[in-house]
Amino acid sequence: MARKSGGGHPRAGTLAKSPLAPARFPNVPEIAGVKLSAVAAGVRFRGRKDVMLAELAPGTTVGGVFTRSRTAAAPVEWCREKLKSGRARAVLVNAGNANAFTGLAGVSAVETVAGAVAAELGCHPSDVFLASTGVIGEPLPHDRITRALARLRRGLSAGAWRSAAEAIRTTDTFPKAAAATAEIDGKPYGIAGIAKGSGMIAPDMATMLAFVFTDARLPADVLQRLTATANRASFNAISVDGDTSTSDTVLTFATARGPRHRRVSSAADPRLADFKTKLRTVMTNLARQIVRDGEGASKFVTVTVSGAESSRAARRIGLSIANSPLVKTAVAGSDPNWGRIVMAVGKAGEKADRDRLAIRIGDWPVTEGGMVRADYDESPVARYMKGGEIDIRVDVGVGRGRFTVWTCDLTQAYVAINADYRS
């Protein structure tokens, strides 16, 4: 039976907008060397854009991270191989069909689409990156995509960020984008990205689909290191439902079309300090938007773990809390059931001192000395839990490791969306 990859409902456009969505789509500046386009190709969805193309200037470099799923989709395997060259001239994304678990037909579809894009843009197929998201196990109707390429090329524009972000959605209820300006050698460089994700969200190397662009001049090996580092604290720090997709892809492209700066040869170059910060800011912004669009979500939850043996241990404990159905349903019901947090810490398998475990919900300390605080009053905490932004902090009392994870609650709407996924 086919299943989704990061969300893929035929009627995704009819889902009510998440109550946690940003007030408006951000103002995304043009990035020199990047042109985007989106069309309705009818891959699966009806009456909405579902294919996005980004054309990249000659000389563009690329870095990326991908799902570690053992059942990765054909486009992921293609991108992994092509990433080795460090070059890119285009990225094409379709929504509605994941082209995953489709055997040799999936491989052939990837080769056909990449070749057709290359012919349309006048580049080599190996410089074309692909991503697909949607239902797993159904052959990709790639002819619908190739027939749309001429329209995509004619529609290419430096300012089509919103159309591109809308076209890659599945069960997403709003398009996601973020931008920032960074300095290298005192000169400004744009960073802008789009992402999709709503369900089947759990970090494992990369999460969902995200595409980030900059006009800085960065060698591929440097860009790869910067992307992987920023990914760990952004896309790999979120979870909606604990399920890792077959199609998760994060790609970063550097067009070298901004102001000239002195050559960068190492990701450790101190001149990249501001760029690193702004790249992480953009990727974290996109990651948090994905959580805010979690299927059926009504509350955005920040889980901060401190006092762990290492940051890796803190991350594992944080995800144990964030992925617990019991914690998530308690949040959905505005129930400050801190015992479920204790449970989630214990099952993580990382070192924790039971008698030094300190839990805070919002501004209220809950535990002390291995038990609930004598002065704990649940009434104000219960009122706090009715809000849309929930902050949970846990110190496990064994070290200095720290990590923050973002998640959402688990509601009846999540069940309804996924029970109805292919109908």
ZICORNOR-V494798 format. One line per field, one symbol per residue. ss: DSSP state (2 for helix, 1 for strand, 0 for the rest). phi: phi as a letter, one per 20 degrees, with the letter a starting at -180 (. if undefined). Layout:
ss->???
phi->???
This chain:
ss->000110000002220000000000000000000111111000000000001111110000111111000000022222222222201001111111100000222222222222222222200022211111111000000222222022222200100022222220000000011111111100111111111100000100000011111100000222222222222200222110000000001111110000000000000002222222222222222222222200000001111111110022222222222200222222220000022222222220000002220111100110110011000002222222000011111110000011111111000222222220000
phi->.fcecmoaegdgfefffgfefffbffedffdgncccbbbedmgbfdmbfbcccdedfgnfdbcaccgdgfdffgfffffgfffffmdbcacccddobeldldlfffffffffffffffffdmcegfeddcbcbqfendgffffffffeffffffegbfdefffffffefcegdbfcbbbbdddclmdececbbcbcrbcldbfbnbbldbcccbefdcffffffffffffffecfeccbdcndeffcgbcccccemdegfcggdcbfegffegffgffffffffgfffffffdggmfcbedddddcmefbffffffffffffefgffffffgeldfeffffggfffefndfbegedfddcdmedfddamnbfffefcfgffffffffecdddccdemcadfbbdcdbbeddffffffefdgde
